[in-house]
Amino acid sequence: MPATTPPPVDPHPQGPTAPARAIWPLLILVLVLVILLVGAGLAYLTWRHPSLGAPLGTAFGAVTLLVTVALALSRR
């Protein structure tokens, strides 16, 4: 029985390029920084006007949830 040789290995596999792979960590970093900035703004606003705490917190939570779901679905 003749010996079989393994298939040749492609030296340049087709995959995402380096800049494309760097986009996701940068987007996540920017998203985290924006969330922290908005959170600090909401903390200051609710400190100055306590009655706005519930509606602003709910709106911020809803937007954060929508962005998280959109990112999760886009990575699938």
C-alpha positions in Angstrom: 0.0 0.0 0.0 1.6 3.4 -1.0 2.2 6.0 1.7 -0.1 9.0 1.6 1.3 12.5 1.8 -0.5 15.2 3.8 -2.1 18.0 1.8 0.1 21.1 1.3 -0.2 23.8 3.9 -1.2 27.2 2.6 1.4 29.7 3.9 -1.1 32.6 3.6 -4.4 31.4 5.1 -7.5 33.4 4.2 -8.7 35.0 7.4 -9.3 38.5 8.8 -6.4 40.8 8.3 -4.7 42.4 11.3 -6.5 45.7 11.1 -9.9 43.9 11.0 -9.0 41.9 14.1 -8.0 45.1 15.9 -11.4 46.7 15.4 -13.4 44.7 18.0 -11.2 45.5 21.0 -11.1 49.1 20.0 -14.9 49.2 19.7 -15.3 47.5 23.0 -12.9 50.0 24.6 -14.7 53.0 23.2 -18.1 51.5 24.3 -16.8 51.0 27.8 -15.4 54.6 28.0 -18.7 56.0 26.7 -20.7 54.0 29.2 -18.4 55.3 32.0 -18.7 58.9 30.8 -22.4 58.7 30.6 -22.6 57.0 33.9 -20.6 59.8 35.5 -22.9 62.3 33.9 -25.9 60.5 35.2 -24.4 60.3 38.7 -23.8 64.0 38.7 -27.3 64.8 37.3 -29.0 62.6 39.9 -26.9 64.1 42.7 -28.1 67.6 41.6 -31.7 66.6 40.7 -32.6 63.4 42.6 -36.1 63.1 41.0 -34.5 62.4 37.6 -32.6 59.3 38.9 -35.2 56.6 38.0 -36.1 57.8 34.5 -32.5 58.5 33.5 -31.2 55.2 34.9 -33.9 53.3 33.2 -33.2 54.9 29.8 -29.5 54.4 30.2 -30.0 50.7 31.1 -32.3 50.2 28.1 -29.8 51.8 25.7 -27.0 49.7 27.2 -29.1 46.6 26.8 -29.9 47.3 23.2 -26.2 48.0 22.3 -25.1 44.8 24.1 -27.7 42.7 22.2 -26.8 44.3 18.9 -23.1 43.6 19.4 -23.8 40.0 20.5 -25.9 39.4 17.4 -23.4 40.9 15.1 -20.6 38.7 16.4 -22.7 35.5 15.8 
